[in-house]
Amino acid sequence: MKKLKIGLDFDGVFSDTGRLKSETAKKLYRVDIPPERFKKELLLADGLITEKQYRTLQRIIYEMVGIGLTMEPVEGVQEFIPKLLEEGHEVIIVTSRDGKGAEIAKRWIKKHSIPWLLFIEVGQRNDKSKHLKGFDIFIDDDLDKLEPAVGIVPHLFLFSWGYNKHVDETEFITRINSWKEFYEIISKIARTSK
């Protein structure tokens, strides 16, 4: 079985940020937005919050410890990360977070007893693809972050949520619905790769 280099986004792959954004928007702005609609372009198109409000909400979620640490884990992440590591795969978080946001993510990992992983902090609105050379697999919940990696990473995956169901993944990107499904695909790639 081949040992793979696997890149994982943090928000939407490890942690359920949609739920927390929904709860926080209700407290801050008194708007009821379901987690499955919590994507910037959807919110702005619907006129539910302004771009400035969205940025403020992101800053609160990603940079305030008391709120950021309350994110729930994505189902299966605590089970399958240790399995991937036990099988000898190299697992690295490649996140748009940096600074305070990345420190909160690292504390969140520890809080949820997930084995320590290397973090590559890319920063907001920066292209992740230049950091993905040499990776076999990368998964993100944002198609815009995956598309630049086409041709760089052989196996790209879109973690499916209600907020990204409206986007059509390309022939080079596979949509997955759970950590169990992702793990099974990784296992198959490891068995069939040379």
Secondary structure in CASP SS format (residue, H / E / C, confidence):
PFRMAT SS
TARGET T0000
AUTHOR 0000-0000-0000
METHOD secondary structure of the structure
MODEL  1
M C 1.00
K C 1.00
K C 1.00
L C 1.00
K E 1.00
I E 1.00
G E 1.00
L E 1.00
D C 1.00
F C 1.00
D E 1.00
G C 1.00
V C 1.00
F C 1.00
S E 1.00
D E 1.00
T H 1.00
G H 1.00
R H 1.00
L H 1.00
K H 1.00
S H 1.00
E H 1.00
T H 1.00
A H 1.00
K H 1.00
K H 1.00
L H 1.00
Y H 1.00
R C 1.00
V C 1.00
D C 1.00
I C 1.00
P C 1.00
P H 1.00
E H 1.00
R H 1.00
F C 1.00
K C 1.00
K H 1.00
E H 1.00
L H 1.00
L H 1.00
L H 1.00
A H 1.00
D H 1.00
G C 1.00
L C 1.00
I C 1.00
T C 1.00
E H 1.00
K H 1.00
Q H 1.00
Y H 1.00
R H 1.00
T H 1.00
L H 1.00
Q H 1.00
R H 1.00
I H 1.00
I H 1.00
Y H 1.00
E H 1.00
M C 1.00
V H 1.00
G H 1.00
I H 1.00
G H 1.00
L C 1.00
T C 1.00
M C 1.00
E E 1.00
P E 1.00
V C 1.00
E C 1.00
G C 1.00
V H 1.00
Q H 1.00
E H 1.00
F H 1.00
I H 1.00
P H 1.00
K H 1.00
L H 1.00
L H 1.00
E H 1.00
E C 1.00
G C 1.00
H C 1.00
E E 1.00
V E 1.00
I E 1.00
I E 1.00
V E 1.00
T E 1.00
S C 1.00
R C 1.00
D C 1.00
G H 1.00
K H 1.00
G H 1.00
A H 1.00
E H 1.00
I H 1.00
A H 1.00
K H 1.00
R H 1.00
W H 1.00
I H 1.00
K H 1.00
K H 1.00
H C 1.00
S C 1.00
I C 1.00
P C 1.00
W C 1.00
L C 1.00
L E 1.00
F E 1.00
I E 1.00
E E 1.00
V C 1.00
G C 1.00
Q C 1.00
R C 1.00
N C 1.00
D C 1.00
K C 1.00
S H 1.00
K H 1.00
H H 1.00
L C 1.00
K C 1.00
G C 1.00
F C 1.00
D C 1.00
I E 1.00
F E 1.00
I E 1.00
D E 1.00
D C 1.00
D C 1.00
L H 1.00
D H 1.00
K H 1.00
L H 1.00
E H 1.00
P H 1.00
A H 1.00
V E 1.00
G C 1.00
I C 1.00
V E 1.00
P C 1.00
H E 1.00
L E 1.00
F E 1.00
L E 1.00
F E 1.00
S C 1.00
W C 1.00
G H 1.00
Y H 1.00
N H 1.00
K C 1.00
H C 1.00
V C 1.00
D C 1.00
E C 1.00
T C 1.00
E C 1.00
F C 1.00
I E 1.00
T E 1.00
R E 1.00
I E 1.00
N C 1.00
S C 1.00
W H 1.00
K H 1.00
E H 1.00
F H 1.00
Y H 1.00
E H 1.00
I H 1.00
I H 1.00
S H 1.00
K H 1.00
I H 1.00
A H 1.00
R H 1.00
T H 1.00
S C 1.00
K C 1.00
END
